[in-house]
Amino acid sequence: MNGGGMMVDRNQWLERVGAQLSRLATEIEALGEVLCSDVEMMQRNLTTLQAIDAIAQQQNCLARIVTADPMEQAVAECSFAELKQRLLAA
């Protein structure tokens, strides 16, 4: 149920989750861009910034997967190899 008492089906929930994952990925990417604008900070924290970028990439993949029909096709098309391996191994 949503706050108004109406039932929300699974596909609607998946669409909502996908939209939020995508929104968060965009925010993470924007944060990374801000941090990269300081060259000294970027040079000192390159590994951390790469990790931030990887998180955003994975969130974008997950957003596409949860909203795809069929999900299996979206997993196969996921460009983040480590995430794809984890999903297929689960």
MARBA-3410 file (N, C-alpha, C, O; in Angstrom, 1 decimal):
90
0.8,-1.2,0.0,0.0,0.0,0.0,0.9,1.2,0.0,2.0,1.2,0.5 ~ 0.4,2.3,-0.6,1.1,3.6,-0.5,0.4,4.4,0.6,-0.5,3.9,1.3 ~ 0.9,5.6,0.9,0.4,6.4,2.0,-1.1,6.8,1.8,-1.7,7.1,2.8 ~ -1.6,6.7,0.6,-3.0,7.0,0.4,-3.9,5.8,0.5,-5.1,6.0,0.3 ~ -3.4,4.7,0.8,-4.2,3.5,1.0,-4.4,2.7,-0.3,-5.1,1.7,-0.3
-3.8,3.1,-1.4,-4.0,2.4,-2.7,-2.9,1.3,-2.8,-1.7,1.5,-2.3 ~ -3.2,0.2,-3.4,-2.3,-0.8,-3.6,-1.3,-0.5,-4.7,-1.8,0.1,-5.7 ~ -0.1,-0.8,-4.6,0.9,-0.6,-5.6,1.4,-2.0,-6.0,1.9,-2.7,-5.1 ~ 1.4,-2.3,-7.3,1.9,-3.6,-7.7,3.4,-3.7,-7.8,4.1,-2.6,-7.8 ~ 3.9,-4.9,-7.9,5.3,-5.1,-8.0,6.0,-4.3,-9.1,7.1,-3.7,-8.8
5.4,-4.3,-10.2,6.1,-3.5,-11.3,6.2,-2.0,-11.0,7.2,-1.4,-11.4 ~ 5.2,-1.5,-10.4,5.2,-0.1,-10.0,6.3,0.2,-9.0,7.0,1.2,-9.0 ~ 6.4,-0.8,-8.0,7.5,-0.7,-7.0,8.9,-0.7,-7.7,9.8,0.1,-7.4 ~ 9.0,-1.7,-8.6,10.3,-1.8,-9.3,10.6,-0.5,-10.1,11.8,-0.1,-10.2 ~ 9.6,0.1,-10.8,9.8,1.3,-11.5,10.3,2.4,-10.5,11.2,3.2,-10.8
9.6,2.5,-9.4,10.0,3.5,-8.4,11.4,3.3,-7.9,12.2,4.3,-7.7 ~ 11.7,2.1,-7.6,13.1,1.7,-7.1,14.1,2.1,-8.2,15.2,2.7,-7.9 ~ 13.8,1.7,-9.4,14.7,2.0,-10.5,15.0,3.5,-10.6,16.1,4.0,-10.9 ~ 13.9,4.3,-10.5,14.0,5.8,-10.6,14.9,6.3,-9.5,15.7,7.2,-9.7 ~ 14.7,5.8,-8.3,15.5,6.3,-7.2,17.0,5.9,-7.3,17.9,6.7,-7.0
17.2,4.7,-7.8,18.6,4.2,-8.0,19.3,5.1,-9.1,20.4,5.6,-8.9 ~ 18.5,5.5,-10.1,19.0,6.3,-11.2,19.3,7.7,-10.6,20.3,8.3,-11.0 ~ 18.4,8.2,-9.8,18.6,9.6,-9.2,19.8,9.6,-8.4,20.6,10.6,-8.4 ~ 19.9,8.6,-7.5,21.1,8.6,-6.6,22.4,8.5,-7.4,23.4,9.1,-7.1 ~ 22.4,7.7,-8.5,23.6,7.6,-9.4,24.0,8.9,-9.9,25.1,9.3,-10.0
23.0,9.7,-10.4,23.2,11.0,-10.9,23.8,11.9,-9.8,24.7,12.7,-10.1 ~ 23.3,11.8,-8.6,23.8,12.7,-7.5,25.3,12.3,-7.2,26.1,13.1,-6.9 ~ 25.6,11.0,-7.2,26.9,10.5,-6.9,27.9,11.0,-8.0,29.0,11.4,-7.7 ~ 27.4,10.9,-9.3,28.3,11.4,-10.4,28.6,12.9,-10.2,29.7,13.3,-10.4 ~ 27.5,13.6,-9.8,27.7,15.1,-9.6,28.7,15.4,-8.5,29.5,16.3,-8.6
28.6,14.6,-7.4,29.5,14.7,-6.3,31.0,14.4,-6.8,31.9,15.2,-6.4 ~ 31.1,13.4,-7.5,32.5,13.0,-8.1,33.0,14.2,-8.9,34.2,14.5,-8.9 ~ 32.2,14.8,-9.8,32.6,15.9,-10.6,33.1,17.1,-9.7,34.1,17.7,-10.1 ~ 32.3,17.4,-8.7,32.7,18.5,-7.8,34.1,18.2,-7.2,35.0,19.0,-7.1 ~ 34.3,16.9,-6.7,35.5,16.5,-6.0,36.7,16.6,-7.0,37.8,16.9,-6.7
36.4,16.2,-8.3,37.4,16.2,-9.3,37.8,17.6,-9.8,38.9,17.8,-10.4 ~ 37.0,18.6,-9.5,37.3,19.9,-9.9,38.5,20.5,-9.1,39.1,21.5,-9.5 ~ 38.8,19.9,-8.0,40.0,20.3,-7.2,41.1,19.3,-7.6,41.1,18.2,-7.1 ~ 42.1,19.8,-8.4,43.1,18.9,-9.0,43.9,18.3,-7.9,44.2,17.1,-7.9 ~ 44.3,19.0,-6.9,45.2,18.4,-5.8,44.4,17.4,-5.0,44.9,16.3,-4.7
43.1,17.7,-4.7,42.3,16.7,-4.0,42.1,15.4,-4.9,42.1,14.3,-4.4 ~ 41.9,15.7,-6.2,41.7,14.5,-7.1,43.0,13.7,-7.1,42.9,12.4,-7.1 ~ 44.1,14.3,-7.2,45.4,13.5,-7.3,45.6,12.7,-6.0,46.1,11.6,-6.0 ~ 45.2,13.3,-4.8,45.4,12.6,-3.6,44.4,11.5,-3.4,44.7,10.5,-2.6 ~ 43.3,11.6,-4.0,42.2,10.6,-3.7,41.7,9.9,-5.0,40.5,9.6,-5.1
42.5,9.7,-5.9,42.1,9.1,-7.2,41.4,7.7,-7.0,40.4,7.5,-7.6 ~ 41.9,6.9,-6.1,41.3,5.6,-5.9,39.9,5.7,-5.3,39.0,5.0,-5.7 ~ 39.8,6.6,-4.4,38.4,6.8,-3.8,37.5,7.4,-4.8,36.3,7.0,-4.9 ~ 37.9,8.3,-5.7,37.1,8.9,-6.7,36.7,7.8,-7.7,35.5,7.8,-8.2 ~ 37.6,6.9,-8.0,37.2,5.8,-8.9,36.2,4.9,-8.3,35.3,4.4,-9.0
36.3,4.7,-7.0,35.3,3.9,-6.3,33.9,4.6,-6.3,32.9,3.9,-6.5 ~ 33.9,5.9,-6.2,32.6,6.6,-6.3,32.0,6.5,-7.7,30.8,6.3,-7.8 ~ 32.9,6.5,-8.7,32.4,6.4,-10.1,31.8,4.9,-10.3,30.8,4.8,-10.9 ~ 32.5,4.0,-9.7,32.1,2.6,-9.8,30.7,2.4,-9.2,29.9,1.6,-9.7 ~ 30.5,3.0,-8.0,29.2,2.9,-7.3,28.1,3.5,-8.2,27.0,2.9,-8.4
28.4,4.6,-8.8,27.4,5.2,-9.7,27.1,4.3,-10.9,25.9,4.2,-11.3 ~ 28.1,3.8,-11.5,27.9,2.9,-12.6,27.0,1.7,-12.2,26.1,1.2,-13.0 ~ 27.3,1.1,-11.1,26.6,-0.1,-10.6,25.1,0.3,-10.3,24.2,-0.5,-10.6 ~ 24.9,1.5,-9.8,23.5,1.9,-9.5,22.8,2.1,-10.8,21.6,1.7,-10.9 ~ 23.4,2.6,-11.8,22.7,2.8,-13.1,22.4,1.4,-13.7,21.3,1.3,-14.2
23.3,0.5,-13.6,23.0,-0.9,-14.1,21.8,-1.5,-13.3,20.9,-2.0,-13.9 ~ 21.8,-1.4,-12.0,20.7,-1.9,-11.2,19.4,-1.2,-11.5,18.4,-1.9,-11.6 ~ 19.4,0.1,-11.8,18.2,0.8,-12.2,17.7,0.2,-13.5,16.5,0.0,-13.6 ~ 18.5,0.0,-14.4,18.1,-0.6,-15.7,17.6,-2.0,-15.5,16.6,-2.4,-16.1 ~ 18.2,-2.8,-14.6,17.8,-4.2,-14.4,16.4,-4.2,-13.8,15.5,-5.0,-14.3
16.2,-3.5,-12.7,14.9,-3.6,-12.0,13.7,-3.1,-12.8,12.6,-3.4,-12.5 ~ 14.0,-2.3,-13.8,12.9,-1.7,-14.6,12.8,-2.5,-16.0,11.9,-2.1,-16.8 ~ 13.6,-3.4,-16.2,13.6,-4.1,-17.5,12.7,-5.3,-17.6,12.4,-5.9,-16.5 ~ 12.2,-5.6,-18.8,11.4,-6.8,-19.0,11.9,-7.4,-20.3,11.5,-6.9,-21.4 ~ 12.6,-8.4,-20.2,13.0,-9.2,-19.1,14.3,-8.7,-18.4,15.1,-8.2,-19.0
14.3,-8.9,-17.1,15.5,-8.5,-16.3,16.7,-9.2,-16.8,17.8,-8.6,-16.7 ~ 16.6,-10.5,-17.2,17.8,-11.3,-17.6,18.5,-10.6,-18.7,19.8,-10.6,-18.8 ~ 17.8,-10.0,-19.6,18.4,-9.3,-20.8,19.2,-8.1,-20.3,20.3,-7.8,-20.7 ~ 18.7,-7.3,-19.3,19.3,-6.2,-18.7,20.6,-6.6,-18.0,21.6,-5.9,-18.0 ~ 20.5,-7.7,-17.3,21.7,-8.3,-16.6,22.8,-8.6,-17.7,24.0,-8.2,-17.5
22.4,-9.2,-18.7,23.4,-9.6,-19.8,24.0,-8.3,-20.4,25.1,-8.4,-20.9 ~ 23.2,-7.2,-20.5,23.7,-6.0,-21.1,24.5,-5.1,-20.1,25.0,-4.1,-20.5 ~ 24.5,-5.5,-18.8,25.1,-4.7,-17.8,26.6,-4.5,-18.2,27.3,-5.5,-18.4 ~ 27.1,-3.2,-18.2,28.4,-3.0,-18.6,29.4,-3.1,-17.5,30.6,-3.0,-17.7 ~ 29.0,-3.3,-16.2,29.8,-3.4,-15.1,30.0,-4.9,-14.8,29.2,-5.5,-14.2
31.2,-5.4,-15.3,31.4,-6.9,-15.3,31.3,-7.5,-13.9,30.7,-8.5,-13.7 ~ 31.9,-6.8,-12.9,31.9,-7.4,-11.5,30.5,-7.5,-11.0,30.1,-8.5,-10.4 ~ 29.6,-6.5,-11.3,28.2,-6.6,-10.8,27.5,-7.7,-11.5,26.8,-8.5,-10.9 ~ 27.7,-7.8,-12.8,27.1,-8.9,-13.6,27.5,-10.2,-13.0,26.6,-11.1,-12.9 ~ 28.8,-10.4,-12.7,29.2,-11.7,-12.2,28.6,-12.0,-10.8,28.1,-13.1,-10.6
28.5,-11.0,-10.0,27.8,-11.2,-8.7,26.4,-11.5,-8.8,25.9,-12.4,-8.1 ~ 25.7,-10.9,-9.7,24.3,-11.2,-9.9,24.0,-12.6,-10.5,23.1,-13.3,-10.0 ~ 24.9,-13.0,-11.4,24.7,-14.3,-12.0,25.2,-15.4,-11.1,24.7,-16.5,-11.2 ~ 26.0,-15.1,-10.1,26.5,-16.1,-9.1,25.6,-16.3,-7.9,25.7,-17.3,-7.2 ~ 24.7,-15.3,-7.7,23.9,-15.3,-6.5,22.9,-16.5,-6.5,22.1,-16.6,-5.6
END
